Amino acid sequence: MLAQVEMLGTPERTSGEESFDMVVPALKVRDFNFSSVTKF
């Protein structure tokens, strides 16, 4: 996936329902498909 990154957004602080706080950018990834669904 990381070899196919086309664009990076501005990093933002975020947290999930069952995870810790993170500072991450949005990614635009070429030819990426999710292979399964999670409960998140």
C-alpha positions in Angstrom: 0.0 0.0 0.0 2.7 2.5 1.0 4.4 2.1 -2.4 1.2 3.3 -4.1 0.6 6.5 -2.1 -0.2 9.4 -4.4 -1.0 12.2 -1.9 -0.7 12.9 1.8 -3.0 15.2 3.7 -2.2 17.4 6.7 -1.7 15.3 9.9 -4.7 15.4 12.3 -5.3 14.1 15.8 -7.8 11.2 15.8 -8.8 8.3 17.9 -10.9 5.2 17.3 -13.6 3.6 19.5 -11.1 1.0 20.8 -7.7 2.6 20.1 -5.4 5.3 21.4 -5.0 8.9 20.1 -2.9 9.2 17.0 -1.7 12.0 14.7 -2.0 10.7 11.1 -2.4 12.2 7.6 -5.1 11.2 5.1 -3.7 9.1 2.3 -4.7 8.8 -1.3 -3.6 5.4 -2.4 -3.7 4.1 -6.1 -5.3 0.7 -6.7 -6.2 -0.1 -3.1 -9.1 -2.4 -2.1 -10.1 -3.4 1.4 -10.2 -7.2 1.7 -12.5 -7.4 4.7 -14.8 -5.5 7.0 -14.2 -4.7 10.6 -16.5 -3.6 13.4 -14.6 -0.2 13.7 
